[in-house]
Amino acid sequence: MLTSTFVYFDLGKVLVTFDPEIACRQVGQLLGCDSPTIRAAMYDSGIEELLESGKIHEAEFLDRLFTHVGRSAAADDVLEAMSAMFRLNTSMLPVVSRLVNEGIPMGILSNTCGPHWDWIQRQNYGLLRLIGPRAALSYKIGCMKPDPQIYSAAAEIAGFAADQILFIDDRIENVQGATDCGWRAIHYVDTPTLVRDLRAMGYRCFV
């Protein structure tokens, strides 16, 4: 029986795909470094997670990156290079369209950073416009899934009680974090499986 009245989608690997190796290669080309060096500086060092959790801002992120590799480049160019790794998951367009036609309110709940979010917004994807403006973003909230605080903040942004929210995410620990907070949740594997799961939950537009 359908009880959820608001749907939150994760961004990465649900609404968009992404490849960190592309980001590492593109940043490496700017800084004259190989991809493993950039991966160690951006990801293995933990500064990307600090940026996504709002613990540091872009200027500090870049300063740490440049210090790690011993080289620098224009800030805007580096932020663009590290962000231009996303592609729209077009298979999700009919899913979101059916929910819109059913009158289901929706939003995005994502672990992301400002440069990535800004880049995705500039692509003006029709899929994201359908979902609407409500977005609970880790870098703005100050913590990342599966921290309970982000689900609490997201519920306030949605304007719905926990038991009225359905969350769709590709990471099982984030799905578990949502259910621990009283949400319903679906582990996203692929779009056909998601459609079957939504149908089983009672979403009439998928019957």
Salt bridges, closest charged atoms under 4 A:
ASP10 OD1 - LYS145 NZ 2.85
GLU21 OE2 - ARG39 NH2 2.77
GLU48 OE2 - HIS116 ND1 3.78
GLU60 OE2 - ARG64 NH2 2.68
GLU80 OE1 - ARG122 NH2 3.05
GLU102 OE2 - ARG204 NH2 3.05
ASP169 OD2 - LYS145 NZ 2.70
GLU173 OE2 - ARG171 NH2 2.67
